[in-house]
Amino acid sequence: MTTELDRLAVRLREFARARDWEQFHTPKNLAMALVGEVGELVAEFQWLTPAQADHLDPETLARVRAELGDVLLYLVRLADTVGIDLSEAANAKLDENERRYDPASYRGSTRKAPPLTS
């Protein structure tokens, strides 16, 4: 089954290939670009109060949308480059978190769970 993320990965692969950018899309470079885009996303929230961050004005919301798009594109491209299925990885991580953070012990708490033992 082809997912939206799979289609996006193929489109990004073709985008890079058409521009001969594959040479620049190494895992290291893509990870660094991803961090840069996350920084740009964070900058949109940096000086907002919690109330402002909860109710973004249309102009800020448009910038946040664009930065989220950039973050997703670099994340999908990085995962594709190293051969990781993002949906599978995210579901595996959520499965692990469900085991680590049972609702009865962690409801309303921000404390970290101890590492899982095999």
Rosetta blueprint (number, residue, H / E / L):
1 M L
2 T L
3 T L
4 E H
5 L H
6 D H
7 R H
8 L H
9 A H
10 V H
11 R H
12 L H
13 R H
14 E H
15 F H
16 A H
17 R H
18 A H
19 R L
20 D L
21 W L
22 E H
23 Q H
24 F H
25 H L
26 T L
27 P H
28 K H
29 N H
30 L H
31 A H
32 M H
33 A H
34 L H
35 V H
36 G H
37 E H
38 V H
39 G H
40 E H
41 L H
42 V H
43 A H
44 E H
45 F H
46 Q L
47 W L
48 L L
49 T L
50 P H
51 A H
52 Q H
53 A H
54 D H
55 H L
56 L L
57 D L
58 P H
59 E H
60 T H
61 L H
62 A H
63 R H
64 V H
65 R H
66 A H
67 E H
68 L H
69 G H
70 D H
71 V H
72 L H
73 L H
74 Y H
75 L H
76 V H
77 R H
78 L H
79 A H
80 D H
81 T H
82 V H
83 G L
84 I L
85 D L
86 L H
87 S H
88 E H
89 A H
90 A H
91 N H
92 A H
93 K H
94 L H
95 D H
96 E H
97 N H
98 E H
99 R H
100 R H
101 Y L
102 D L
103 P H
104 A H
105 S H
106 Y H
107 R L
108 G L
109 S L
110 T L
111 R L
112 K L
113 A L
114 P L
115 P L
116 L L
117 T L
118 S L
